[in-house]
Amino acid sequence: MTPAQIGLRFAGGLRFFLAARHRRSGAAYVPYDGTSTLGHVVQSLGVPLTEVGRLTVHGPREEGAGRQVDPAYRPQEAETADVGAAPRPQRVDGPWPPRFLLDVHLGALARRLRLVGLDAAYGNDASDDRLVAHAGDERRLLLTQDRGLLLRRALWQGAYVRGARPDAQLLDVLDRFAPPLTPWTRCMACNGTLEAVEKAEVEPLLPPGTRRTYDTFMRCRSCARLYWRGAHSGRLESLVERAYEAAASRPPGAPDPSHGTEPA
């Protein structure tokens, strides 16, 4: 007797989460006992629900566009489901602009997010359990390249970061969430907010070359670190400009492209 099955078809941007045997076609047929939710089946194939958008179900005799369902839906035998990628730009629950929390492997990305004014909490010694608890307690969206973290049921909200290099990762986050950017307003070291400070007040702390060359300074309200627009400012502005250009080139509601770092 042939066991009951359901079929799933995954959007291109989700296929790299799948086992190698499913990636090329993006399709998988799995045994189904009639009790599991569609969301559970999707995650059992390695795709975190944080990365999933629209779920559309088609019956064996149904024609047309199918029925949109939520992850709690329990499929019927012989149904197929189209699993779409999370839309871009994506709105999130909770505070806006979103507040981020980054796992221990994304420190360079955290500094770049802070450079463009985004609230990005980060610690290089946080365990997985502490990260999940921190995200929930402060309503922060967890950014990670660890698929296991995103599959945790206790996680409030999260997102898989695509890209192997920090600059590419920054563009991915900005493209996905399209948050408002306010460069030069956050401390790269501690995530505190910056305030303008008179040169005379900090002049004794400045190196001679900086004292002669620059007149405008910012200071972190939390850790007192000083900032000024030095040689790196042009690179930052170029990076932000490229981020805006990338977002503008994406049609509204387009799914994410099928690229990125292999999921953990």
C-alpha positions in Angstrom: 0.0 0.0 0.0 1.4 3.4 -1.0 1.8 5.7 2.0 0.0 9.1 1.9 2.1 11.9 0.5 2.0 15.6 0.0 4.1 17.6 -2.4 5.9 20.9 -1.7 7.3 23.3 -4.3 9.8 25.9 -3.0 10.5 29.3 -4.4 14.0 29.8 -5.8 15.2 31.8 -2.9 14.5 29.0 -0.5 16.0 26.1 -2.3 19.5 26.4 -0.8 18.0 25.5 2.5 16.8 22.1 1.1 18.8 18.8 1.1 20.9 18.5 -2.1 18.6 16.1 -3.7 15.7 18.6 -3.7 17.6 21.8 -4.6 17.6 21.6 -8.3 13.9 21.1 -8.8 12.8 22.8 -5.6 10.2 20.1 -5.2 9.8 17.5 -2.5 7.3 14.7 -1.9 7.1 13.6 1.7 5.1 11.0 3.6 2.3 12.5 5.6 0.3 11.2 8.5 -2.5 13.7 8.3 -1.7 15.3 11.7 1.3 17.6 11.1 0.9 21.2 10.2 2.1 22.6 6.9 4.6 24.7 8.9 6.0 21.7 10.6 6.4 19.9 7.3 8.2 22.9 5.8 10.6 23.1 8.7 11.3 19.4 8.6 12.8 19.9 5.2 15.2 22.5 6.6 13.4 25.7 5.7 12.8 28.1 8.7 9.4 29.7 8.7 11.2 33.0 9.3 12.2 32.8 5.6 8.8 31.8 4.3 6.1 34.1 2.8 2.9 33.0 1.1 1.7 29.4 1.4 -0.6 28.3 -1.3 -2.3 24.9 -1.3 -3.7 23.0 -4.4 -6.0 20.0 -4.1 -5.6 17.1 -6.5 -8.6 18.1 -8.6 -8.4 21.9 -8.0 -7.7 24.3 -10.8 -6.6 27.9 -10.7 -4.5 29.8 -8.2 -5.1 27.6 -5.2 -5.9 28.6 -1.6 -3.7 30.7 0.6 -3.2 29.1 4.0 -1.2 29.8 7.2 1.5 27.5 8.7 -1.0 26.0 11.1 -3.0 24.4 8.2 -3.1 20.6 8.1 -2.8 19.4 4.5 -5.0 16.7 3.0 -3.6 13.7 1.3 -2.4 14.3 -2.3 -2.5 18.1 -1.9 0.5 20.2 -3.0 1.8 23.4 -1.5 3.7 26.2 -3.0 6.1 27.7 -0.5 7.0 31.3 -1.3 9.9 33.3 0.0 9.4 36.1 2.5 8.6 39.3 0.6 11.0 42.2 0.2 10.7 44.7 1.7 9.3 42.8 4.7 7.3 44.4 7.5 8.0 43.1 11.0 6.0 42.9 14.2 7.0 45.0 17.1 9.0 48.2 17.1 9.7 50.2 14.0 12.4 50.8 12.9 13.2 47.2 13.8 15.7 46.5 16.6 18.2 43.8 15.8 20.1 41.2 17.7 23.1 39.5 16.1 24.6 36.2 16.9 28.2 35.7 17.9 29.4 35.3 14.3 28.1 38.6 12.9 30.1 41.2 14.8 31.3 42.9 11.7 27.7 43.2 10.4 26.6 44.6 13.8 29.2 47.4 13.5 27.9 48.3 9.9 24.3 48.3 11.0 25.2 50.7 13.8 27.2 52.9 11.3 23.9 53.5 9.4 22.0 54.3 12.5 20.3 51.0 13.3 19.8 49.5 16.8 22.0 46.4 16.6 22.7 44.5 19.9 25.6 42.1 19.8 27.7 40.1 22.3 30.5 37.7 21.3 29.8 35.4 24.2 26.1 34.8 24.1 24.8 31.2 24.0 22.0 30.2 21.7 19.6 30.0 24.7 20.5 33.5 25.8 20.1 34.9 22.3 16.6 33.5 22.0 15.6 34.8 25.4 17.2 38.2 24.7 15.3 38.5 21.4 12.0 37.8 23.1 12.6 40.0 26.2 13.5 43.1 24.1 11.4 42.3 21.0 14.5 42.2 18.8 14.7 40.5 15.5 17.5 37.9 15.6 19.9 38.0 12.6 21.9 34.8 12.1 23.4 32.4 9.6 22.6 29.5 12.0 19.5 27.7 10.6 19.1 25.8 13.9 18.5 29.1 15.8 15.8 30.1 13.3 14.0 26.7 13.8 13.6 27.2 17.5 10.0 27.4 18.5 10.7 29.9 21.3 12.2 32.5 18.9 10.2 35.7 18.7 11.3 36.8 15.2 14.4 36.2 13.1 16.0 36.3 9.7 18.7 34.4 7.9 21.5 36.7 6.7 22.7 36.1 3.2 26.2 36.8 2.0 29.7 35.7 3.1 31.2 39.2 3.6 29.9 41.9 6.0 29.2 44.5 3.2 27.1 42.1 1.3 25.3 41.1 4.6 24.5 44.7 5.3 23.0 45.2 1.8 20.9 42.0 2.4 19.5 43.2 5.7 18.7 46.7 4.3 17.1 45.2 1.2 15.0 42.8 3.2 13.6 45.2 5.8 14.1 48.7 4.2 14.6 50.5 7.5 15.1 54.2 7.6 18.8 55.0 7.8 20.4 57.7 10.0 24.1 57.4 9.5 26.5 58.7 12.2 24.0 58.5 15.0 25.1 55.3 16.8 28.3 54.1 18.4 30.0 51.3 16.5 31.5 49.9 19.8 28.5 49.8 22.1 25.4 50.6 20.1 24.7 53.7 22.2 23.4 56.9 20.6 25.8 59.8 19.6 25.5 63.5 20.5 27.3 66.5 19.1 30.1 67.8 21.3 32.1 71.0 21.1 35.7 70.6 19.9 37.0 72.7 22.8 35.5 70.2 25.2 37.3 67.2 23.7 40.4 68.8 22.3 42.8 67.5 25.0 41.7 64.0 24.0 42.5 64.3 20.3 45.6 63.3 18.5 47.5 66.3 17.1 46.7 65.5 13.4 43.0 65.1 14.2 43.0 68.4 16.2 44.4 70.3 13.3 42.2 68.7 10.6 38.7 68.2 12.0 36.3 70.5 13.8 33.1 68.5 14.1 32.8 65.7 16.7 30.3 63.3 18.1 30.4 61.5 21.4 28.7 58.3 22.5 26.2 59.0 25.4 26.9 55.5 26.8 30.7 54.9 26.6 32.0 58.4 25.7 33.8 57.2 22.6 34.6 60.0 20.1 33.8 60.1 16.4 34.6 62.4 13.6 34.3 62.1 9.8 37.6 60.8 8.8 38.9 58.8 5.8 36.2 56.1 6.3 33.2 58.4 5.8 33.4 58.3 2.0 33.3 54.5 2.0 30.3 54.5 4.4 28.3 56.9 2.2 29.2 54.9 -0.9 27.9 51.7 0.9 24.6 53.4 1.9 24.1 54.7 -1.6 24.6 51.3 -3.0 22.1 49.9 -0.5 19.5 52.4 -1.6 20.2 51.6 -5.3 19.8 47.8 -4.6 16.4 48.4 -2.9 15.2 50.7 -5.7 16.0 48.1 -8.3 13.8 45.4 -6.8 10.1 45.4 -7.9 7.7 45.8 -5.0 6.9 42.4 -3.4 9.6 40.6 -5.4 10.9 37.4 -3.7 14.5 37.2 -2.6 17.1 36.0 -5.1 18.4 32.4 -4.9 21.9 33.3 -3.6 23.6 33.4 -0.3 25.8 31.5 2.1 25.1 27.9 2.5 22.9 27.5 5.7 24.4 26.0 8.8 
